[in-house]
Amino acid sequence: MGIASYIKEIGRGHEGARSLSIADANDLMSQVLDGQVTDLEIGAFALAMRIKGES
């Protein structure tokens, strides 16, 4: 699963978003730390998390 799928899941707004599972969060952060995602994707993820609200 690519980072776009994760962004789609958390980017549905405060009411429609779901939290990532531990496995999903681990995979996403591994991709980020391994340099497999662009700065734009990281920014989109950060913005989606801000809109969703941390859980």
C-alpha positions in Angstrom: 0.0 0.0 0.0 1.5 3.4 -1.0 1.3 6.6 1.0 -1.5 7.9 -1.2 -3.8 5.2 0.2 -3.0 6.3 3.8 -3.5 10.0 2.9 -6.9 9.0 1.4 -7.9 7.2 4.6 -7.0 10.0 7.0 -7.8 12.9 4.6 -11.6 12.5 4.8 -12.0 15.3 7.3 -12.5 15.3 11.0 -15.8 13.3 10.9 -15.0 10.8 8.1 -11.4 9.9 8.7 -10.2 6.8 10.4 -7.1 6.3 12.5 -4.3 4.2 11.0 -3.7 0.8 12.5 -0.3 0.3 14.2 0.9 -1.7 11.2 -0.3 1.0 8.7 1.4 3.7 10.7 4.6 1.7 10.9 4.6 1.1 7.2 3.9 4.7 6.4 6.7 6.0 8.7 9.1 3.4 7.3 8.5 4.6 3.8 9.0 8.2 4.9 12.2 7.4 6.8 13.6 5.3 3.9 13.1 8.2 1.5 10.5 6.5 -0.6 8.1 9.4 -0.6 8.4 13.0 -1.9 8.4 16.1 0.2 5.0 16.9 -1.3 3.5 13.6 -0.1 4.9 14.2 3.4 3.3 17.7 3.4 0.0 16.2 2.2 0.1 13.6 5.0 0.9 16.3 7.6 -1.9 18.5 6.4 -4.4 15.6 6.4 -3.3 14.6 10.0 -3.8 18.2 11.1 -7.3 18.4 9.6 -8.3 14.9 11.0 -6.9 15.7 14.4 -4.4 13.5 16.2 -5.7 10.4 18.0 
